[in-house]
Amino acid sequence: MLITETSTQINVRQALIQEIDQTSDSLLSEVLDFLLFIKDKHSSAQLVVVKSIFSR
């Protein structure tokens, strides 16, 4: 069976959901903070790329 990117993403999502279900609320708070940090960092990096493309 050929594993597609979409099926891999679903498997990762399912694994995360399973781990979240087994994690205490206090630890989930830290995980959420980290996820938001990563998303913000990723968004900032994308903005820099877009700005550099349009400044040419």
ChimeraX attribute file (.defattr): number of C-alpha atoms within 10 A of each C-alpha:
attribute: neighborCount
match mode: 1-to-1
recipient: residues
	/A:1	3
	/A:2	5
	/A:3	7
	/A:4	8
	/A:5	9
	/A:6	9
	/A:7	11
	/A:8	11
	/A:9	11
	/A:10	11
	/A:11	12
	/A:12	12
	/A:13	12
	/A:14	12
	/A:15	12
	/A:16	12
	/A:17	12
	/A:18	11
	/A:19	11
	/A:20	14
	/A:21	11
	/A:22	10
	/A:23	12
	/A:24	9
	/A:25	11
	/A:26	8
	/A:27	11
	/A:28	15
	/A:29	11
	/A:30	11
	/A:31	14
	/A:32	11
	/A:33	12
	/A:34	12
	/A:35	12
	/A:36	12
	/A:37	12
	/A:38	12
	/A:39	12
	/A:40	12
	/A:41	12
	/A:42	11
	/A:43	12
	/A:44	12
	/A:45	12
	/A:46	12
	/A:47	12
	/A:48	10
	/A:49	12
	/A:50	11
	/A:51	11
	/A:52	10
	/A:53	9
	/A:54	7
	/A:55	7
	/A:56	5
